[in-house]
Amino acid sequence: MEHRHFPRHAENFDVILQSRTGGTVDAQVLDVSHEGIGVSVNGSPIPAGVIVDVILPENKQSLFGSRYLRGFVAYANRDTAGLWLVDAANQFDEMLANH
């Protein structure tokens, strides 16, 4: 079941996913929405349910207003993962609470 509140937009650029232990995975962004991104991990699976830091290339930081994001791995398989962007979702919740 789809739980996104914002539309997805196709993208194609590289990011680095960094675990809290310092390990990294090179990934390619497939789509973005206001509160999440879908990535291809090219056979370097990451476990669902973990928090990762997402390091964007400098030329893509305008998508989210930052080069560094925090993502919760909502789903993952051998080739792809879906990341819920924790900070973006928190900002959205704060905006709703203030209106």
N, C-alpha and C positions, 0 to 999 in steps of 0.2 A: 504494500500500500504506500502510495506517495504521501510524504508529509511536508514537502517544501511549501512555503508560503510565497515564494518569489520565483519568477521564471528562470530557467536555465539558459545560458548563452554559450554557444560553442566557442572554445578557445583552443590554442595550441602553443604552449610555451613550457619551458622547463622550470621546475622548482626543486628544492631540496627539502626532504622531510627529515627532521632530526628528533630522535627519541630523547627522553629525559636522561638516559644513560650515555648520551653522546653519539650513538650510532646514527649513521645517515643512510638514506635511500634516495637515489635520483629518481624523479618522477616527472611525468609530462601531464600538464593540465588538459583535460578533455572538455570540461564545462565549468562555468561558474554561475552562482546565484548570489544574492545579497548575503546569504548566511552559510554558504557551503561551496565546496569544489569537488569535482570528480577527477580522479587522477588515474593514469596508467602507471603501474609500478614495474612493468616489464619483467615479471617472474621473480621479483624481490618482495615477497609478500610481507605485509605488516599486520600485526594482529588487530582485530576489532576490539574496541573498548579501551584503547590507550590514547593518551594525549601526545601529540607531536607538535613541534614547532615547524611552521611552514616558512621557508625562506624564498621570497619572490625575487625575480631579477629586478634590478633598479627601474627598468623601463616599464614595469607592470605594477609598481607600488600604488599608482593612482587608482587602480581598481578597488582597493580597500583602504587607501589612505595610510598605508604602512608597508614596509618591506618585510616585516616579521609578523606572523599571525600564529595563533594557537588553534589547533584543530583537534577535535575528538573524532577518532576513526569509528564512524557509525556502522560501516560495513566494509568487508575486505574479502577478496578472494585472491587467487594466484596472480592475476593480471591487473586488477583494478581495485580502487578503494574510494569510498565516499567520506569526505571530511566535513563535519559540522564545525563551522568557525565560531568558536566559543565567544570571542570578544565581539564579533559582529552581532551575534544573537543577543548578547547582554546589552549592547547599545540599543538594539531594537526594542527590547523589553523595557529599558529605561525610558525611551522615547514614548512608548505607549502609556507607561505609568504617569508620565508628566502631562498627558493630553486628556 
